[in-house]
Amino acid sequence: MSDAFHCYEPRHGHGLPHDPFNAIVGPRPIGWISTRGAAGGLNLAPYSFFNAFNYIPPIVGFASVGYKDTVRNIEQTGVFAWNLVTRRLAEAMNRTCAAVPPEVSEFALAGLTPADSKVIAVPRVAESPVSFECRSTQIVQLQGVGGDKVGTWLVLGEVVMVHIDRSLLKDGVYDTAAAGHVLRGGGPSDYFTVGPEQLFRMTRPA
């Protein structure tokens, strides 16, 4: 086998200082998920395994490595909100990574403002320029090739309400570059933003 490629079987380890899988599958949008527990406590947590999976109905999803407060809250209430992380909110998002007891609200921890949603009983992040209100459709514990359960839960939800700051709509088209999306990728502390420098256009074949 050529030495030009570093090859490994993941089950035997990657043999590198940092797992390249997360860096290769990226940059990834961040699922900044707000939930409310059955007892009323608020939770706000970022998930880098997040994406959109369907147009009609619009479905988003995230994977939680470990059964965390977010998954439990969604199982209890059936709803969650996704909030866009922008460059100016990156440090606040990072503070919500802290491992704190369920009774501690990451909204307060990060100095963020809960804003009432229109359809669901979970607040969105007032400082975020885009939010999705979601109703959970599936919660699936992942499994490996052999059928063994993995300690990761995939949460899917249908978007039932969208909030967009009007300043990001240019002639009715959402301006991704102007929003300053923050994306996860690279090494253990690497993030990226999207700007006009990265924009190029291609028309799909007819």
C-alpha positions as CSV (number, residue, x, y, z in Angstrom):
1,M,0.0,0.0,0.0
2,S,1.3,3.4,-0.9
3,D,2.9,5.5,1.9
4,A,1.2,8.6,0.4
5,F,-2.0,7.8,2.4
6,H,-2.4,7.3,6.1
7,C,-4.8,4.4,6.4
8,Y,-6.4,2.9,9.5
9,E,-9.4,0.8,10.7
10,P,-11.3,3.0,13.2
11,R,-11.9,0.1,15.5
12,H,-8.1,-0.2,16.0
13,G,-7.5,3.5,16.5
14,H,-6.3,6.3,14.2
15,G,-2.7,6.6,15.5
16,L,-2.8,10.4,15.2
17,P,-2.7,13.1,17.9
18,H,-6.3,14.0,17.2
19,D,-9.1,12.0,15.6
20,P,-9.3,13.2,12.0
21,F,-13.0,12.0,11.5
22,N,-14.5,15.2,13.0
23,A,-12.1,17.4,11.0
24,I,-12.8,15.6,7.7
25,V,-16.6,15.7,8.1
26,G,-16.7,19.4,8.4
27,P,-17.0,22.2,8.8
28,R,-20.3,21.4,10.4
29,P,-23.1,23.7,11.5
30,I,-23.6,23.8,15.2
31,G,-26.9,22.6,16.7
32,W,-27.4,25.1,19.6
33,I,-30.3,23.3,21.1
34,S,-32.6,24.8,23.8
35,T,-34.9,22.6,25.8
36,R,-37.1,22.6,28.9
37,G,-37.3,19.8,31.4
38,A,-40.6,18.4,32.7
39,A,-40.0,20.3,35.9
40,G,-39.5,23.6,34.0
41,G,-35.7,24.0,34.1
42,L,-34.1,25.4,30.9
43,N,-31.1,23.9,29.1
44,L,-29.0,25.2,26.2
45,A,-26.3,23.0,24.7
46,P,-24.3,23.0,21.5
47,Y,-24.0,19.9,19.3
48,S,-21.5,19.7,16.4
49,F,-23.2,16.6,15.0
50,F,-26.1,18.6,13.5
51,N,-27.6,19.1,10.1
52,A,-30.8,19.3,8.0
53,F,-32.2,16.2,6.5
54,N,-35.4,17.0,4.6
55,Y,-37.1,19.9,2.8
56,I,-40.9,19.1,3.0
57,P,-41.5,18.8,5.9
58,P,-38.3,20.5,7.0
59,I,-36.5,18.1,9.4
60,V,-33.3,18.8,11.3
61,G,-31.4,16.5,13.6
62,F,-28.5,16.2,16.0
63,A,-26.6,13.4,17.7
64,S,-25.8,13.4,21.4
65,V,-22.8,11.4,22.3
66,G,-24.1,10.3,25.7
67,Y,-27.6,10.4,27.1
68,K,-27.6,14.1,28.2
69,D,-30.1,16.5,29.7
70,T,-31.0,17.7,26.2
71,V,-32.1,14.2,25.1
72,R,-34.0,13.6,28.3
73,N,-35.8,16.9,28.1
74,I,-36.9,16.3,24.5
75,E,-38.1,12.8,25.4
76,Q,-40.2,14.3,28.2
77,T,-41.6,17.3,26.3
78,G,-41.4,16.4,22.6
79,V,-40.0,19.8,21.6
80,F,-36.8,21.7,21.2
81,A,-35.5,24.9,19.5
82,W,-32.4,25.3,17.3
83,N,-30.5,28.6,17.5
84,L,-28.0,29.9,15.0
85,V,-24.5,30.5,16.4
86,T,-22.9,33.5,14.8
87,R,-19.4,34.9,15.3
88,R,-20.5,37.4,17.9
89,L,-22.2,34.6,19.9
90,A,-19.3,32.1,19.7
91,E,-17.9,32.8,23.1
92,A,-21.4,32.6,24.7
93,M,-22.0,29.3,22.9
94,N,-18.7,28.0,24.2
95,R,-19.7,28.8,27.8
96,T,-22.8,26.7,27.3
97,C,-20.5,23.7,26.8
98,A,-19.9,23.6,30.6
99,A,-20.8,20.5,32.4
100,V,-23.3,21.8,35.0
101,P,-26.2,20.1,36.9
102,P,-29.6,20.0,35.3
103,E,-31.0,22.7,37.6
104,V,-28.4,25.2,36.3
105,S,-29.6,27.1,33.2
106,E,-27.0,27.7,30.5
107,F,-29.0,30.8,29.5
108,A,-28.0,32.5,32.7
109,L,-24.5,30.9,32.7
110,A,-23.8,32.5,29.3
111,G,-25.6,35.8,29.8
112,L,-28.2,35.0,27.2
113,T,-31.9,36.0,27.1
114,P,-34.7,33.4,26.7
115,A,-37.3,34.6,24.1
116,D,-40.7,33.1,24.0
117,S,-41.4,30.8,21.1
118,K,-44.7,31.0,19.1
119,V,-45.6,27.4,18.8
120,I,-43.6,25.4,21.4
121,A,-43.2,25.8,25.1
122,V,-39.4,26.1,24.9
123,P,-37.6,29.5,24.6
124,R,-35.2,30.4,21.8
125,V,-32.1,32.5,22.2
126,A,-33.1,36.1,21.8
127,E,-29.6,37.2,20.7
128,S,-29.6,34.6,17.9
129,P,-30.7,36.0,14.5
130,V,-32.2,32.7,13.4
131,S,-34.1,30.1,15.3
132,F,-36.2,27.0,14.5
133,E,-39.0,25.7,16.7
134,C,-39.1,21.9,16.4
135,R,-41.3,19.0,17.4
136,S,-39.4,15.8,17.9
137,T,-40.2,13.1,15.3
138,Q,-37.7,10.3,16.2
139,I,-35.2,9.6,18.9
140,V,-32.9,6.7,17.8
141,Q,-30.1,5.1,19.8
142,L,-27.4,4.3,17.2
143,Q,-25.9,0.9,16.7
144,G,-22.8,-0.5,15.1
145,V,-22.5,-3.0,12.2
146,G,-22.9,-5.9,14.6
147,G,-26.1,-4.6,16.0
148,D,-24.6,-3.5,19.3
149,K,-26.1,-0.3,20.8
150,V,-23.8,2.7,20.8
151,G,-24.0,5.3,23.6
152,T,-25.2,8.0,21.1
153,W,-28.7,9.2,20.4
154,L,-29.9,10.7,17.2
155,V,-32.7,13.2,17.7
156,L,-34.8,14.3,14.7
157,G,-37.4,17.0,14.7
158,E,-39.8,18.8,12.3
159,V,-39.4,22.5,12.1
160,V,-42.8,24.0,12.8
161,M,-41.8,27.7,13.1
162,V,-38.9,29.7,11.7
163,H,-37.6,33.1,13.1
164,I,-35.2,35.1,10.8
165,D,-33.9,38.6,11.6
166,R,-35.1,40.7,8.6
167,S,-31.7,42.3,8.2
168,L,-30.5,38.9,6.8
169,L,-33.1,38.9,4.0
170,K,-31.7,40.6,0.9
171,D,-34.4,40.9,-1.7
172,G,-36.1,38.0,0.0
173,V,-33.1,35.8,-0.1
174,Y,-31.3,34.7,3.1
175,D,-27.8,36.1,3.2
176,T,-25.7,33.3,4.7
177,A,-22.4,35.3,4.5
178,A,-23.8,38.3,6.3
179,A,-25.1,36.2,9.2
180,G,-21.6,35.1,10.1
181,H,-22.4,31.4,10.8
182,V,-20.0,29.6,13.0
183,L,-19.0,26.0,12.0
184,R,-17.2,23.3,13.8
185,G,-14.2,21.4,12.2
186,G,-10.5,20.8,12.2
187,G,-8.6,20.2,15.5
188,P,-10.0,20.1,19.0
189,S,-10.5,23.8,19.2
190,D,-11.0,24.8,15.6
191,Y,-14.0,26.7,14.3
192,F,-14.8,28.4,11.0
193,T,-17.0,31.2,9.8
194,V,-18.7,31.7,6.4
195,G,-18.1,35.0,4.6
196,P,-18.5,36.5,1.1
197,E,-14.9,35.3,0.3
198,Q,-16.1,31.7,0.3
199,L,-19.1,32.3,-2.0
200,F,-19.2,30.8,-5.5
201,R,-22.2,29.9,-7.7
202,M,-23.0,27.0,-9.9
203,T,-26.3,26.4,-11.8
204,R,-27.5,22.8,-11.6
205,P,-27.9,20.9,-14.9
206,A,-31.4,21.0,-16.4
